[in-house]
Amino acid sequence: MIGGDTVDREKASDALKSAKNIIDSGISHLRSQEKPEAHQAFLYGIAHASSAHAIAESFLDYADNGPEESQLVEIFCSDVLRSVATISFGCEQLWSFDNSDLELVRAYVTSHGTPESYAQNSQNPGKLHLSDDMELVAQTFRRFGQDHIVDIAEEVHRKDLDVPESIISGLADLGCFGLSIPVEYGGSATGSSQDMQAMVIATEELSRASLSIGGSLITRPEILARAIENGGTEKQKKDLLPGIASGENMSAVAVTEPDHGSDVASITMSARKKDDGFWELNGVKTWCTFAGRADLLMVLARTNPDLSVGHRGLSVFVVRKERIAGHNFDLKQDSGGRMQGRAIPTLGYRGMHSFEISFQDWQVPAEALIGDSDGEGRGFYLQMAGFENGRLQTAARAVGVMQRAYEEALEYCAERKVFGQSLSDYQLTQIKLGRMAALIQACRQYTYKVGELMSNGSGTLEAAMVKAYACKAAEWVTREAMQMHGGFGYAEEYAVSRLFVDARVLSIFEGSDETLCLKLIGRRLLAN
């Protein structure tokens, strides 16, 4: 075991270094091409492999906590090394990597990635190893989820109801919406690395109870607050942040457009400044989660009509609106402005409702522009800064969903008998559960690490990496948990069916998987 044997830890580190050499060879090959980014299949695979590798390297330290933790590290490293070998298969001559590196990778997987290794960890989820303060955060939000969310999550999902106000007010009372907002603006953040960790832990625990009416409630306030903190005037910070921190003003994000998706720089929604100082918004936004109930909309619009300037012509506005329950709204201003919203029916992630919103001559005052006049043209950067938080939170949401799916599978497999024996006694079941445990703990520990990095002003690449990896992992974990339930997994009466359809959205929003891998992670790898 790694934790009890220095030699084995060295072997893991050496194997990961060899995997890195293989990945670097692939990156070097791409750099040598005339148009590296045109080789999307290679770049996508390398971006995912690099993300997995970064998580594995960071996860090595977890082995120091004891033998059970060491076993999880061993099988996760084996999993990652196997994936690196897979993407490099058939590329030996093309990438020109040293076969000795591949041999070292193969040797480690042969020793530590055996079926027996996975199977013996089927009921070993590992401990979180949190400080006393962070353990209290975890217990507080876990208890809230159990007491106030779990029992109604299925009904909200099946009937596509609104998030109950009792949940919003309860989380507000716990200070949930101000976890990373500075104390001077009404939040609880003091500038320490624990600020982001508390937010990550709260998000995971609430998502464990429900993705849509639990963990996701924090994301939009975090995105808007981060944009205001980075680009708002002092007056805007004092006027807006306390209301966000207290939960008095809930928010939604209106960035995506029907024809532009993740290509944010190409959006066309216009903001035209009028003679009276007001701005007039015209255009359509889509996938605006929670926009009906929200008091504030974070709207990205084009203040420079010249499309050739791309993202430099975009600005962010904080648009106040009336709270609306249900799936539709139609708001009108005395000036003639109109805002219409329609909830888009979705497979899962129900309760918060994702809206398509049409803005027609909608008037907002000058102070709605984040940064005032200095904020013109800075919208893309402010939006991206906010989305960095959103990506980390989405990874934490994925961990929460995976953890719940793992627990549901464990319980069902222990009770279910197939061909005269418990489902949990079968090796294939044990292997799947063991892999789940390793994936979940590795992703969880890396979210803690990225939170620390972001507290220190870095972590942009790492946030994208953990978002990309954890969200794909959540799809596999929930699928296999559903599969273990057999026919009952397909029945809505079991929570695992909801977890499966909820997990599917994670790789799509807050930066789609392909966009993150090709445009952010891939570009950074090619540039380094």
C-alpha positions, 0 to 999 in steps of 0.5 A: 500500500502507498501509505505504508510503503514508501517504495510503492508511493515512489512507484506511483509517482514514477508511473505518473511521471511516465504518464506525463511524459506520454501526454507531453509527447502528444502535446509536442506532436500537436504543437508541431502541426500547422494548425494544432487546434484543428486536431480536435480528437487528439486535443480533446483526449489529451485535455481529459488525460491531463485533467485526470493526471493532475487529479491523480498527482494531487491525490497522492498526498491523500495516501498519507492518511492511512492504509484504506486511503492508500488503497483508494489512491492506488486504484485511482492512479491505476484508473488514470494510468490505464486511460493514458495508455488507452489514448496513446494506443496506436500513437507510439510512432506518431507521438514518438514517446519512449516505450519505457514510459509505457512499460512503467505505466503498464507495470503499475496497472498490472500490480495495483489495478487488478479486479481484486484491488477494486473489489476489496474497496467496494465499501471503502469510501475513505474519510474526508479528513477535514479540519474541525471547522470544515467538518462542522460546515459539512455536518451542518449542510448535510443535516439541512439536506436530510431534514429539509430537502431529501423528502421533497426532492422526488416530488419536485422532480416528478412534478417540476415544481418550484424550489420551496421558499422554505429551502431558500430562507433556511439556507439564507439563515445558515449564511449559505449565499455569503460563504465567499462574499467578504465580511465587509459586504455582508458575507462571511469570507475573511480572505482565508483559503477556508472560504472557498473550501466551505463553499465547496463543502456546502455545495457538495452536501446540498447536491447530495440531497438534490442537485436542482433544489439544493446544491445549485442554489449557491451557484448563481449568487457565486457567479454574480458576486464574483463578477461584482467583486472583480469589476464593480464600483465600491457603491455597487459592491455596497448596494448589491453584495449584502442583498446577495449574501443574505439571500434577500436578492436571489440571482440568475445568469443570462449569458447564453443565446440560442444561436451561440451557446458556449461561443460567448464572444459572438453573442448579439444581444444589444445594450444601447445607451439612451440620451437620458442615461438609461440602457435599452436591452434587446435580444434573447437569452436561453438556459437562464436557470432560476430566472423566474424566481430571481430578483437579479439577472446577470445579463451579458450584452453587446454595448459596442455594435461592431461585431468585429471587436468580438468579446471586447464589445461586451458588458455585464448588467445587473438587471432587477426584476419582479419575482415570478413563480411557475414556468412563464412570466411576462413583465412590462415597463411603463416605458414600453419595455417588455421581458418575457420568459418561458421555462424549457422542459428538461429531462432532469435538473428540475425545480429551478427551471431554465428559462428562455428570456426575450428582452424588448426595449427593456430599460435599465439605469446607468448604475446597472452596468457593472463598473459604470462607464469603466465597465464597458467592454469588460463584460467578457472578463467579468463573466469569465471570472464569475464562471471560474467559481461556477466551474469549481462549484459544478465539480462539487455538485458532481461529487455530491451527486456521485456520493448519493448514487454510490450510497444508494447503490451500496444500500440496494446491493446489500438488500437485493438477492440475485440467484441466491446471494446478495448482489453485493457479494458478486465481484463485478458489483464490488469492482464497480463500487470500488471504482466509484469510491476512488473516483468520488474521493479523488474528485472531492479532494481535488475540489478542496485543492482547487478551492485553495488555489482560487483563494490565492488568486490562481486555479483557473486551469485547475477549476476547468480540469476538475469540472471536466473530469468530475462531471464525466465521472458523475455520468458513469457513477450514476449510470452504474448505480442505476444499472445495479438497481436493474429494472427498479433503477428505471423506475421513478420511485427510486432516487437513482433514476433522478440522479442519473438524469441530473448528472447528465446536465453537468457536462453541458452547463458552466462550460460544455465539456468540449468547449472546456477541453478544446478552448481552455484546457487544450489551449493552455496545454499547447501554450505552456 
